[in-house]
Amino acid sequence: MKLKGTVFAGTAAGSVFLTAAAGAEGGFLDTVAEVNNAVNGVVWGVPALVLLTFVGVLMTVLTKVFQVTHFGHWMKKTIGAVFHDKHVTSHTKDRSISQFQSLCTALAATVGTGNIVGVAGAILVGGPGAVFWMWVMAFLGMMTNYSENVLGIYYRRKNSKGEWSGGAMYYLRDGLGARKGCKTLGKVLAALFAVFCLIASFGIGNMTQVSSISGNMESVFGIPTWVTGLVITVLVGLVVVGGLKRIASVTEKIVPFMVVFYMIGTIAIFFINISHVGAVFTAIFRGAFGLEAATGGVVGYGIKLAIEMGMKRGVFSNEAGLGSSVMVHSNSNVHEPVKQGMWGIFEVFADTIVVCTLTAFAVLSSGFFDLNTGALVSETVTNSAGTALAVTKANLVSLVFDRQFGGIGSAFIAVSIMLFAFSTVLGWSHYGTKACEYLLGEKRTIPYRVIFVLLVFGGAVMGENLAWDLADTFNGLMMIPNLIGVIALSGEVAKITKNYINRHMRGSSEEPLFSAFPDVQSEEESEPDPDPVD
């Protein structure tokens, strides 16, 4: 067969056939890109961004700025509890996972290439001002993510295997759907969310991540993309086949290491370039409000790009508003919805306020941008190996580390991206599994996992830009039904939050609000509370 194929390819007819095939493939991808751009323009248009901002503001107001007024409390009950509360970290005997495992699995999905490539892309397109709008979305996103997780715990149910199933599809169906005249609306929005999540798991949670891994491994270490794809496919398959328990067991080991590993590198650059701190933050604030030396429409367009890119990449990074991480937070062994909601606040804080900010400072302090104008100094840079490279979102952070530390810096970023992206794939495999379970039943989750693992290899050789553009689109499509649900149930979030504050901070003896379902409420109340009233 190989001989015949070689001979055929060498004939005139063979050349025509291969050219036509290549043209057909290119035409198909061009069509996909055109359709995606049209849809993306709608789901990430002004109305969608206003909706995203509105929900963050609404939940911040209804919870009385919980992320600020109770900063010490949620820090103590999340990362602070890891060091002294065994219940937070101890493994469970049932099919739930520990609170720390749920955080690590959620961070595995959120702390990904968006923290490196996404931040670089935001700055390249939107300028330094995009960083400010990422902070704004993180501040508001803390309470959006909090609300999603509160609702996720409050409306979760156990499946036939005794595993918790929760997420936007459940609070849309059983929460919004329970409202008078909203039964059909709740079911339709729940189904749409699950469909978008299922598809997004192949984009944001798979192909874009693996594309970044394979691209960096090829450019830094010379490893062919197909080799990287094959290795990652095998590794993902070995973990995903074991279900959530195995995924959580792996992520609780990988995530703390990879975050600390990356932070060491970025903090080193911070101290190397500490004299530029003032200039960097000045450039960020000037860029956010269009205060560079420009006129008229140029200023307006610059602000628009800064806001758009900051918001989009902020959401891509921390996923607040997508309703995605709720699906793993809902598997936690926690009783209190608010306690898991606080882990959602910390998740956004760690992802964007800490990790993304460190990436942004490294990029802006290393001489690649003119901090007076916010513009890229040169579109082509010569690295430490003497190779001239075009500056792109895929290699910008790598070039920054190469300039600071030489070849070892590029290798450092390649390894960081590999860890970040690999962990993201693991986290999103669970999200897609839960969406598949909701739509098609538990038995169909096995074929889904097989397809998910096979597409890992496809992501390694897929065009990077199209993969990222598709991920952007399905981010937006997931966001819309989820945020409708959060708005509709915002009063319940406020009530549950007030109930928690009254009992844990004011000594009230009122009955706790654990679940919307009497049987689950009764079951949760019958079990001892591992974290009694303060």
N, C-alpha and C positions, 0 to 999 in steps of 0.2 A: 504493500500500500504506500509506503514511503517513497519507493522508486517511481511508481506511477504518478504520485502527486508532484514529484520533482520534475518529471518529464513534462507533465501537463502545464506546470507553471512556466516552463521555458518556451512553450509554443505561443504563437500570436493569440490563439483563442484563449490560452491560459492567462495571458497578460490582460486581455480584455475582461475576462471573468473576475480576476483579482481586483482590477481597477474598479469595476462596477460594484463589487462587494464592499470595497473600502469606501466608495462614494455613498453607497446605501447606508453603511454604518454611520458615516459622517453626517449624512442628511437626517438620519433618525435622531442622533444626538443634538443636532442643531434645532430640530423640531421640539424635542424635549426641553431644550434650553429656552426657546421662545415662549412655549406654553408656561413654563415655570416662572419666567420673568413677568409674564402678565399676571399670574396668580399672586406672585410675591409682591407686586406693586399694590395689590389690594389688601392682602393680609398684613402687610407691614406699612400700610399707608397711614395717614394722619389719624383717621378714626380709631384704628387698632392701637396706636401708641397712646392716644388720649384715653382709651379704655384701660390700658395697662396702668397708666399713671393714676387714673381715677380710682381704681381698685386699691392701689397702694395707699393713696391719700385717705380713702374711705376707711380702710381697716386700721390705719394709724390713728385716725380721729376716734373711731368707735372703741378702740382699746386704750384710748387716752395716752397715746405715744408710748405704748408698752416697751418698745425697744430701747427707749431712753430712760423713762421713769423707773423701770425695773431692771436696768442694765446689770446691776450687781447680782440680782436674784437669778436671772437666767444664765449668767456666766457661772454662778455657783452651782446651779442645777444641771449644767451641761459639762463643759470641759473641766470645771472645778471638781465635779463629782467623780470624774474618771479616776482620780487619785485617792479617793477615800471611801467610795460607795461601791461595794462588790456587786450589788444588784445591777448597777449600770453596765458592768463589763462581763459578768459571769455568763457562761453559756447556759442555754435553757435545755431541758430534757424534752419538751414538747416541740412543736414545729414553728414556734415563734423564735425570734432572735433577740439578742440583748440590745439595749438602747445604743451602746457604743457601736455595735455591729451595724445597726440601722444607719447611724451617722456615717460610718466608714463606707457603707455600700452606696449611700446617697452621695457622699463626697466623691466616691469613685466615679460616679456618673457625671458629677458636675465639675470637679477639678480635672479638666481634660485639656485638649488642645486649644479650647477657647481661652484658657488662661495664658497661653503663650502666643499661638498663631492668631487667635481672635483679638487679643489686645493689640498686637502689632498691626493687624488689618484695620482696626478701628482708628488707630493713630495715623496710619498711612493715608486713609481716605478722609477721616474727619478732623485730623490734626490733633494737637495736644488737648484741645477743649473736649474731645470725646471722652477723655478720662473723667472729667467732672461729671458728665451725664451718666457715666457708669456708676459713679458714687451715688448720685441721686437715685438711680434705679435700684441700687443695692439697699439704700436706706429705706425706701418704700417697699422694696421687695422682701425685706425682712418680715414685714407684717403680712404681706401677701402669702409668703411661704408658711408663716406661722398659721394663718387662717386655713390654708389648704390642709395642713397636717392636723389641726384641731378637728376639722370636718372629716378627715380621713379616718381618725381613730373613732370618732363619734358614730360614724356610719359603717364601720367595717363589720364583716360577717365572716364566719369560718366556713371553708369549703368541706367537701366530703372527706378530705385527708386530715382535717383538723388544723389546716393552715389558714391564717388570717388573709382575707382578701379585702383590700380597700383601695380607694383612689377616687378620682373625679367622677368616674362612671357610676360609682355607688352613691355618692352624695348627690349626683344629678338625678339618678333614678329614684332613690329612696328619700331624698331630702326635698329637692325641687319638685320631684314628681308627686310628693305627698300633698303639695299645696293644691287648693281648690282650682280645678280647671287646668292643672299643669301636668297631669299624668303622662299624656302623650308627649308633650314638650320635653319632660324630663327624660323619658326613654329615648327619644330621638337624639337629644344632645349627648346623652351617655353613650349611645352607639357611635355617634360621629366622633366623639373624643377617643373612644377605643380604636376606631379605624385609623384615625390620624396618628395615634400613639404607635399602633402596630407598624405603620409605614415609616414613621419617624425613627423607630428603633433601628431600621435598616440604614437611615441617613445619619442623623446626629449621633446615634449610638453605635454606629458600626463603620460605614464606608468612609465618612470624613475622618474618623479617628485613625483607621488603618492606613488611609491615604497619607496622612501626615507621618505615621511611623515609617512606612516604606520609602517615602520621599526623602526623609532625613537620613535613613540608613544608607540609601544609595549615594546621596551627596556627600556624606561625611565618611562613611566606611567603605563605599564602593560595593555594597551588597545589592545584587539585583532585586528589583521590587518583588518578583515572583518568589524568590527564596524567602524574603521577609514574610510575604503573604502566607506561604506554606507553613512556616514555623508558628506564626501567630494563630493561624487557623487551628493547628493541632493543640496549642496551649489553651485557646478559648474553648475548644471542644471538650477537653479534659475537665475543665472547671464547670462549664455550663451544664453538662450532662448530670452533674450532681445536685442540681437545683439550688434553691436559695441558701440552704444551710452551708453548702460548699462555697458558694459565691461569697457569702458573708465571712466565712472562715478565712478565705484568701484575701478579701479586701481589708479586713481589720489588721492584717499584717503588712500589706502593700501600702495602703494609703498613708498611715503615719510616717512611714519611712520616706515615701516619695515626696510628701509635702515638706518635711524637714530638710531632705536632700536638696530640693529646689530652692527653698528659702535660704539655705546656707550660701548658695551661689549668688542669689540676688541681693542678700544682705551684704555680702562681700563687696559687690559693685556699689551698693549704697554708701559704704564707708570709703571706698576708693574715690568716689565722686561726691562726697558729702558737701564739698564747697559749692556744688551746683544746686543744692536743695532749694534755695530761694528762687533761683532762675527757673527751675522746673515747675514749681508750684505757681509762679507768676504766669508762665506760659500756659499752664492748664486753665487758670481762671480767665486770662485774657482771651484764649481761644474759645472758651465756653460761651462768652458773650460777644464775640466778634470785635474785640478791642484792638486787633492788630491794625497796622496802617493799611487800610483799604477803603473803598468807597462804595456807596449805594448797594446795588444788587449783589456785589461780590461779598460784602459783609453778611447780608441776609442769607446768601447761599452757603457761606461758610458756617454760619450758626446752624442752618438746617442740616448740613452734613454732620456736624459735631453731635447734634442731638440725636439724629437718626442712627449714626454708627454707635454712639455711646449706649443708646437704649438697646439696639439690636444685639450688640456684642455682650452687653451686660446680661441680658436675658439668656443668650446662648451660653454664657459662662455659668451663671448661678441657677438658671432654669426657674426662677421664681415667677409664678404666673402660668407656667406650663401645666402644672398639676402632675408632673412626672415623678418627682421624688416621693410623693405621697404614697405611692405603691409599695415602697420599701419601708418607709416610716410606719406604715400601717401594720407591718409584721412585728413591730417591737413588742416586748413583754410588758410594756407600761400599761397602767390602768387609766391614768389621767390624760385626757386629750391635750390639756394645756402643757403638760410636761413634754409631750412629743412635739408640740408646737414650738416650744423653746429651743429644741434641737434644730428645728427649721430655721429659727432666727440665727443661731450660731453657724449653721451651714452656709447661709448667705454671707454672713460677716467674714468667715474664714476664707471663703472662695473669692469674693470680690474686694472687700475692704483690705484684706491682707495680701493674698497671693497676686491678684490682678494689679494692685497698686505697686507692689514690688517689681512686677514685670514692667509696668509703665515707667517707673522711675529709672530702671536700668536702660530702657530704650531712649528716654528723653535726655538722660545725663551723659550719654556716651559719645556725643558729637555728631550723630547722624542727622539731627534736626537743628535748624536755626531757631533758637528759642525766642528770638525777637519777632519772627514772622510766622513761626510754626511750620515752615516748609521743610521738606527733605532737602538736605544739602546737595546730595548727588544721587542720581538714580542708579549709578554703577559704583561698586566698591571693590577694591582689591583686598582679598583676605590674607591671612598670615602665610598662606602657601604660595602667594603670588598670583592667584587666579582672580581675574576680573569677573564679578558676578553682579547681575541686575538685582536691585533690592526689591524683594517681594514680601508679602505678609508671611509666607512660608519660611523664609530664611532670615528675616530681619533680626529676631532675637538671637539666632545662632551667630550672625555676623557681629552683634553687639558683644557677645561673650568671647568671640574670636578676637576682637579688637582688644578686649581687656586681658584675656588669659592665653591667647594664641590658640593653637590647634586643640588643646585640651578643653578650651571653652566650647568649641563646636561639638566636641564629643559629649561634653556635659549636657548640652541642650538636647542632643539626639537621644541620650539615655533618658532624660527627663520627659521628653515627648513620648518616648516609647512606654514609660511607666504610666504617665497620665492617660494616654490614649488607650492602653491595654485595660486599665482599671475601668475606664469609661465604658468600654465594650462590655465588660462583665456586668456593670450596674444596669446598663440599658437592656441587656438580655433578659433581666428579670422584669423590667417594665413591659417589654414586648410580650413576655410570657403571660403576664397578668392581663394585658389587653386581649390576647388571644383566648385566654381562659374565659373572660367575660363574654366575648363574641361567639366563640365556637365550642366552649366546654373544656373541661380539664384534659380529656383524651387527645385533643388536637394540639396541645402544647408541645408534644414530642416532635411532630413534623415541623412545627414552627422553629424549634431549637435547631433542628437539622438545617433548615433553610438559612437561619441566622448565621450559623457557623460557616456554611458554604459561601455566603456573601462576604465573609471576612476576607477571603481570597480575592473576590471581585473588587473590594475596596482598595486593595493594595495596588491594583493596576488601573484603577479608574481615574479619569481626569479630575484633578483637584478642584478646579473652579466650579464645575458642574455639581460635584458632590457637596461643596459648601453651600451653593445656591439652593439646592434641593433641601438641605438641612434647614436653612433659613425659612423656607416656605412652610415646611411641616411644623416647625416651631410655632409659627404664627397660627396655623390651622388648629393645633392643639390648644393654643392659648384662648381662643375665642369662646368655645363652649365652657371651658373650665372657669373663666372669669365671670361668665353669666351666672354660673352656679354659685360662685363665691359671693357675688353681689346679692343674689336672691337669698342666701343663707347667712348674710353678714350679721343679722340680728341674733342668730343662734350663736355665732362665734363670740359676740359681745356678751351674751348671757352666760355662756360657759366660762369665759374669762373672768367675769365678775364673780361667779360662783367660786372659782378657784381662789381668787384674791381674798374674798370674804373668809373662806375657810382656812387658808394657809397663812394669811398675813394679818387678818383681823380677828381671828379666833371664833368665827361664826360656827354654829353647830348645824347649819342647814345641810340638807341631803346633797351628796356630790352628784355631778352630772357626768357619767362615764359613757353612756351609750344612748342612742335614740331608740333602741329596741329593748323592751322590758326584760326579755330572757337574758340578754347579754349584760344589761345593767345589774340584774340580780346575781349573775355569775361573778361579775367583777366585784360587787359589794361583799360577796361571801369569802373572797380571798383576802388575806391580810395585806394591808398597804405597806410596801417596803420603804416608803418615804412618808412618814406620818407628818401631821401638821407641824409647822415650825413653831 
